[in-house]
Amino acid sequence: MNEHESDEARGISFEEIEDAPAPPRARVDDVEPPAESAGDKLERKRDYLEGFLAEKPADAAPGEPGSGIYDAVVAALKEIFDPEIPVNIYELGLIYGVEVDDNAGVVVTMTLTTPHCPVAESMPEEVELRVAAVPGVRDAEVNLIWDPPWDMDKMSDEAKLELGML
């Protein structure tokens, strides 16, 4: 018993076709031309882009990244360099947090590479003075912490690149 005979016994029928006509090709005859020219469309896109680029970001809250005071404080921290490592303390990962309250008071939480660091006495004072000098800052406070301890994983990629670690 061949394959077709067993299928027929189960009630399945087959029709063998030697040559079937090709299906009709798809045609798009009923599409209307665009309502605007290519030049009009380009001009519309250009206007949108100009408006997008001209739009200023919404003002961030004083304590959030993107706000004037927060960004100015971070910029000031990036000007302070570790005396033993030629990288600023922000990229080095010594700054654990920058908090700006609604009254423009700034609290910087930081650490040092080691508790026995030669600048353990002077670095927090320098950070406090630099942050307090940022225009708009009412007062500055620095909290020096040791937990979690600093390690090289806290460094930014820029710092690692600068030190030849990438």
N, C-alpha and C positions, 0 to 999 in steps of 0.2 A: 504494500500500500504506500503510495507516494504522499508527499506533503499536502497536495491539494485535495486528494481523496479523503484524508483524515479531517481537513477543515470542512469539506462538504458534509461529512457525516455529522459534524457538530452544528451544521446549519449556517456556516459561513460561506458566502459565495464570492467568487472572484471574476473579474472581467479583464482579460489581457488586451491591451491596446498597443499596437505597434508604432503608431505615429499620432501624436496629439498636436493640435494647432497651438502656436505660441500665444501666450496671453497678451492682451492689448497693452501697449506702452502707456504709461501715465502721461497726461497732458495737463498743462496749466494754461488754459485758454481764458478762463474766467477771472483771472486776477487783474485788478485795476492797477494802473500805474500809481506810484506813491504821490500823495497829495503835496509833498514839499520836495523841492529840488535838493540835490546833494549839497549845494552851497548853503541853502537855508538850514539844512540839518547840521552842517559844520558850524554855522554861526550860532545856532542854538546850543551846541555842545561847548563852544568857546565862551558864551555868556555864562553858562552854568559853571564852568571851570573858574572863570574870573571871580564869580560870586563866592565860590567855595574857597578860593585862595585869599580873598579879601576878608572873609569872616574871621573875627577874632574869637579865641576860645572863651568860654564862659569863665567868669572869675571863680577860682577855686577858694574853698574856705582857707583861712590863714594857716592852718596847720597841715594842709594837704600838699603833696607834691604838685607843682604847677602854680602854687600861689607865689606871689612876689617875695614875701618874707622867707618862706621855706626855701625857695630856690636860692635866694641871696645867702642864707645861712649855709646851705650845702656848698655854694661857690666859695664862701669864706673858709670852710673846712678843707676844701680842696687846695687851698693855698698854704696849708700847714704840712710840712714834711717831717717824716721821722728822721732824726739825725743819723741813724745808723743804716737806714734803707732809703734809697733815693726815690721814694714813692710817697704821695700825699696820704694822710691818715685816713681819708675817706675811702680811697681806692684800695688801701691796705686792709680795710675791713675792721678798723679799730672803732668806728662809729657804729653803735648798735641801734641807735634811734635818735630822731630829732622830732621833738614835739613843740608845736607852737600853739599857745592857747588863744582865746578870742581877744585877749588884751595885749597880744604881741609879746607875751612872756615866752622865752624859749628854754627848754630843758633838753640837754644833750646827754645821752647815755653812751658811755664809751668804755673801752678797756685799753690795755697796752699789750705789747707782744709778750711781756713777762712781768711779774710783780717786781722783779729785781732790775727792771729797765732803768738806765741812768737818768731818764727824764721823768720818772714816776712822780716827782714833786712838781716839776715845772710845766709839763705838757698839759695837764688839766687846767692850770691857770692860764696858759696861753690860749687854749680853746675858749675858755670863758671870756677873756678879753677880746678876742677876735669876733666872737659871736655877738657880744654886747656892742661892738662897734658897727654892726650892720645897721644901716638906716632903717628905722621903723621898729627895731627891737626895743621893747621897754626894759626888760632885764633878762639876764642869762644865768643859767645854773648848769653845772656839769656834775653828773653822777659817774664816778669811776667804779666800775664793777669788775669782778674777776670770774664770775660764773654766768654764762659759760666761758671757759677760757678761750682765748684767741688761738686759732690755728690757721695754717696756710689756706685751708678751704674757704676761709672768709674773704680772701682777696678777690678783687674783680679780675676779669680776664685782661683788662688793660694793665693792671699791676703785674700780673703773671707774665705778660708779654714783655713789659719793661725790665723785669728781672731775669728774662730768658728761661722762664719755666714752661712756656708753651711752644 
